[in-house]
Amino acid sequence: VNGIEIYSMKIDSKITSRFAHNVITSQAVNRGNVHKEVFFDVELPKTAFITNFSMTIDGVTYPGTIKEKEVAKKQYEKAVSKGQTAGLVKASGRKTEKFTVSVNIAAASKVTFELTYEELLKRQFGKYEMFIKVKLKQLVKDFEIEVDIFEPQGITELEAEGTFITNDLQNIIEKTFSGKKGHISFKPSLDQQRTCANCSQSALDGDFTVKYDVKRTTPDNLQIVNGYFVHFFAPTDLPKLPKNVIFVIDISGSMSGREIQQTREALLKILDDIKEDDFFNFILFGSEVHTWRETLIKATPENLDEARKFVQGIDTEGMTNLYGGIMRGINMLNAAHEENLVPKRSASIIIMLTDGQPNVGISNTQDIQAHVKKAIEGRYPLYNLGFGYGVDYGFLEKMALENKGLARRIYPDSDAALQLQGFYDEVSNPMLTDVELKYPENEISDLTENSFKHFYDGSEIVVAGRFIDHNQNSLTVDVRGEGANDALSYSTQQDAEQTAKAFQEQEYIFGDYIERLWAYLTIEQLLEKRIAATGEEKENLTAKALDLSLKYKFVTPLTSMVVTKPEDFDNQDGIADKPIEGRHFHSFMLFEKPSVQDLALGLLNLMRFSQAHFSSLSRSLWMTSFDGDPHFIVSVPQKEDAICFNINENPGAVLNLINDPVTGITVNGQLIGDKRANSDAKIQNTYFGKLGIANKHLDLKLTVTPEKITIQNGNEKTGFTWLDSVTLQQEGLTLIINRKKNLVLSMGSGVSFVVVLHEVWKKHPLHQDFLGLYTLQSDKLSEQTHGLLGQFFHSIDFTILEIHPGSDPEKPDATMIVKNNELTVTRGWQKDFGRDPKHGVDIPCWFVHNNGAGLIDGVHTDYIVSSLF
């Protein structure tokens, strides 16, 4: 592709006792006669930690080094200030994180990329799963996936499958397992990689998954190596506990449409899986809280039929009384236990689903957390499901972790109902409660989590630690738990010699794997505890996790990997980061010898570095606004950048631009078109010809057209024209009209709007006057604000990858990762008239095509409303 041939790509995985050590090696050659840029793009599982990365160019290896994030950031910023940076990008998707690095290589030169990452495989539904993302952008002569598995307990089943695997490709997968060893190999030829006989496109695009399980002659397995131990606990053949589950469902207005439909669909499927011994109930919260039954109800066939009728009738209403909904669920579950309405030996859980943030009742999230924690008192886990991107995921995660549960994001895609049902399946079969694995305190230090509220069928509990005496070679563990019929209690013992006998196949072992497994699990749990911690506790957890991350060379949220490129490219350091949910890191690269791609990148950087000049010229750069045909400009101040998109709709359509249910402020706009349709244009130009700005709490409405401004306060109406120069102040309203230029409006909470008047020549054969809108102090609106503009008043993050020439040589294209979507965007300019209504200021931005698809929540037609008010 473009003179670059990737002639080899190998994915080599060694799995020892569930701990996977993966090495991806890619080799490319520049077959062109000028230097070229080579990209290395890999998508990794979110649960993995990168441990190493290196590039070898013309026989010289350039390694990556793990540093504390702040140290790495300073090194990176120093390079940025000189305008010569290389960046490794980590962008977060649904199951994966994208790692990208690029380098220029000379004609006829080769480069080898090598990336290593490690992860502890989790057991779900009775199997361990390793996930490999395969996304070849060209045919590769030597492509291979090789997986070696070593499990001292023995392997009972092994399978490999891929979303891109056809019947022909299925025959290429070699799979063998015997005793403790398993092997998988997938090595398609060039012809087998093709999408069709004569095609040059690769069919290898999708997920390659390896699943296996191990023999279980006893409930657990202990392994001791070099002063460290790991304990795997997964009993089988236990009777399932009855469960008591309360579903707390958000039915606020923002859940309307597809979201509530998918929720109903998922709940109906879940009702089919509820066992007759279970107890359940539904609690719905909008502005008010509604319950299906006053207490938990046994899942008899008759009650399940009634529940299905109730679920089919669930609809949306009001705002988001999250506090009221969740507290009703907790109080109901507590009462059921106190009044012995549910079996004594049973497992209780609360599952809450919300797509927004609390704005009725108690809306302070810290107060809600405190009340919920006090009410639950550790008696059962709370699982929080965040639907879409409007939720405060950090709040949901903290509250779940404080109450022995977890949070999960439900992505608003076509499979959202399956995601909801899939989560329920994970927790639908509890087998034990109050599980505790006790180790001799005088022998063990640095123990990972060893007490668990529930053990679910098909899962596994993993505990690791290290011996105080590094030479100790035996360990006794006491196991306790509560089952359906009686208590579980026994002791198990293991010594190092037994482990050593099991591990005679040294070629399957990578280094001190149990020590690394312990470090991985410890870091993962420290970071999880850190989420809900505060003050000194948080500082201590951070310090421990950072120390281990640096010692074992893991890229975690506390560390970054700095990659130094060849000395020919001054200061070209790159950073690999581990993204946190909802946050991404992005960077750019400049090169010394310009190719077409380099010129595109240079143009980009010229735009970026000129932002400082623009921001000093015009603070309106940091306004989120619309103006023109109708062009929306979304400012992203933390990036010193902007995103633009257009809405193509018919004249007369009214669009909801801003809607804040808390302050009561709404802004809607009606489109107008040209005086007559342009037969040569595929899409008719449209502009905003009328705005309706209202504050329902003040019973205040403002109608703005290019001809006049009308204020209606209750039953009183006041009118002005654009020829007036007016300053008006009354309760909750300040209005300033700058004659024939713009008006500035402040309402209620302090948010301000600037409406710009665009006048055209009255005899113009096509165009007519129109309006633009700019927001000031949008932070005065609540977190619940939405609408085509309003959804961007909260922070938005994005990552730019793979910048390359577009159809217009002056406007490079790129891939944007935003809201977990991958979009093709174009670098361009939009006019900002916020400061200068006549001439405007050119603002560089990334243009999102197709009516903002992938950037805006939902689709643009979701924002069409019936009238201005």
Helices and strands as residue ranges (DSSP letters): E 4-16, E 19-30, E 36-45, E 49-57, E 60-68, H 69-81, E 89-92, E 96-105, E 110-120, E 123-124, E 127-135, E 142-150, E 155-162, H 167-170, E 174-178, E 181-186, H 190-193, E 205-214, E 220-225, E 228-233, E 243-250, G 253-255, H 258-273, E 279-285, E 289-291, E 297-298, H 301-312, H 322-338, E 347-354, H 365-376, E 382-387, H 393-402, E 407-410, H 416-427, E 430-438, E 444-445, E 451-456, E 461-467, E 474-482, E 487-495, H 496-502, G 506-508, H 513-532, H 535-551, E 559-564, E 573-577, H 596-609, H 611-617, G 619-622, E 625-627, E 631-636, G 637-639, E 641-646, E 654-660, E 665-673, E 686-695, E 700-704, E 708-713, E 716-721, E 726-730, E 733-738, E 742-747, E 751-758, E 770-776, G 778-780, G 790-792, E 798-804, E 813-818, E 821-832, E 841-848, H 849-852, G 860-863, E 864-865
